[in-house]
């Protein structure tokens, strides 16, 4: 038995970033003057000092093994003075100081890592996603597998810049929706109220379970001498907040849960400003391992956007211009009563005018 | 062992051009055999469309955050994944690394965990996966010994993602990396020991392009901006117009300005800066010709979040402009943050994000509570419904009296209970 070691230091905080910066970034910190795009996945930043810093962006699967991470490090050691960075969309960025090093670096990335170079400008960017079945306790679909399937299909769209504007995609595996507000999102929907395990539910803090329901659809109950809760089904909107609070209240259903596609979200404040996503397609089967129906719907949507949008228009801005009637006509998605909001801000989404496209 | 693995569904994810996580996990399984059982469980999920993880609370001594506990419901059959916890490691600002640092994480992850990581989590953290109860503590000690820190889960502050900022971007209006480190270090206790009503996320973006997706996904987005004029280099504007044509510039730059505050006169750009809302579109398209102004700072927003529980919320403007250069500026910033934490911490309900709290008590009450003056920048428009709950018998006059509204929430208790 090893002796008890003293505890490690606490409160280390965030790592000091300065030594982790590429030497060119250390030298030119805060003194960049401009940038140029070289080709999809490659851009160069210019500094006051006259320095150039070329960045090569490669798509990663986010989940990676220690071995793969070391191979990434090998590439950075060979070309990038042992420095690299990740982006908020799970890309790896490798940086070199001369244009002559760019192609050998790309070759190395493709050979050693098998990562595609791209995901910049007017391409389909890498997907923001969470964990899904691999490691989350709440999902009813996978994340890594959905992403792999979609990005296999959109590989060319990642490595080329063929769209009117950038396209950002996210996936979410439950209605918590960890993914961001993006141009296109693939989210999970439940189709019935939660089922309560009355034996187990007493292990949860019931007042918290009752309080967490956003529509006050949960109230205390007693069954067979146990404290439990009941769900008022007319009020329940299948959000699953109670399930996150108490696993004995099960919202998921492997047989009936479906996937939906949402469009027009935007984080950037440019032009029209940040925007929520809106419901486009419902009822897509949750169909591992390749989710082909989701892929088909995505393709249809992307084609309509590519054909119809003007330069610089994000998906939501394109729809704002052409209107939802044209959107549903062009994509062939069915507009149903479920597309009409009935939650708190529903009325703000109605067309309160005679402005209709006929 | 791996020869016996039957993964017909997952095997289908080994083909195709995008990097395959299945292939990668199988490769790492040679070093960390417990990944075989992870894949077996995942295969079961694919087959049954069902999840087999159970989450509970588990912590390293002295911490209330930083560990995501996962127990497998198939633990009897797959003992290697019976305990399969995640450690949330605080990431370096802007996700910059030396290979030495990453190799250290790879080694720790292989030795103590399942040899897999996620770079990065939705809240910017480094996720190290696959630790059992015992190895979890050992790994945390080793991480801290090596200078890393953990935290950012539960009802507390989250790790802070930020854009690349001044480290490699000419657009950045403040030092996002410095503020990330400053806030993380100053409030490290809130990352270690959750003590808020619910989570609190900062996300920092150097300009309105919002590369850290702050506005839709954080309680407190900090967006870089400027309060003087856009810098115009008319010579480069001329070159740009000569290259692209005036029609293109009018169609794609000036007419796309959300406030139509700019126009092309000949081949010169004229901007009515009083109406510019700093959206960045024209600067993105004509960088080189146009640039953010020199008097830079941040706009502070409040209350963004994703769906659970009251629905998605975009953050809304709280402080239109704040300088972030000197130590005093940083202290002012923190004073605002701490007042918000005090007020929300005191009155927020369990599991109520600050945006939901504002919806419940009203933005006016919130401003009273945190001591900020109302400002037309905070709204798209003034109210259009007439149900005003005045707190005084006569409304403040035009041009008139200082704001003296009684603060309902802080009003002294009255009546027999208060006297008792």
Interface residues (C-beta under 8 A of the other chain):
Chain A: X5 X7 X8 X9 X10 X11 X12 X13 X14 X15 X16 X17 X19 X20 X21 X22 X25 X29 X30 X32 X33 X34 X35 X45 X53 X55 X59 X60 X61 X62 X63 X64 X65 X66 X67 X68 X69 X70 X72 X73 X76 X77 X82 X83 X84 X85 X86 X87 X88 X90 X113 X114 X115 X116 X128 X130 X131 X133 X134 X135 X136 X137 X138 X139 X140 X141 X142 X144 X145 X147 X148 X149 X151 X152 X155 X175 X176 X177 X178 X179 X180 X181 X208 X211 X212 X213 X214 X239 X240 X241 X244 X245 X247 X252 X254 X255 X257 X265 X267 X268 X269 X270 X271 X272 X273 X274 X275 X276 X286 X288 X289 X290 X311 X312 X343 X344 X345
Chain B: X9 X10 X12 X13 X15 X16 X17 X18 X19 X20 X21 X22 X24 X25 X27 X28 X31 X32 X38 X42 X45 X46 X48 X49 X50 X51 X52 X53 X54 X55 X61 X62 X70 X84 X86 X90 X91 X92 X93 X94 X95 X96 X97 X98 X99 X100 X101 X102 X103 X105 X106 X107 X109 X110 X115 X116 X117 X118 X119 X120 X122 X124 X129 X140 X141 X142 X143 X144 X145 X147 X148 X149 X159 X160 X161 X163 X164 X166 X167 X168 X169 X170 X172 X175 X177 X180 X181 X184 X185 X188 X189 X192 X208 X209 X210 X211 X212 X213 X214 X215 X216 X217 X223 X252 X256 X257 X258 X278 X279 X280 X281 X284 X285 X287 X288 X306 X307 X308 X309 X310 X311 X312 X314 X349 X350 X351
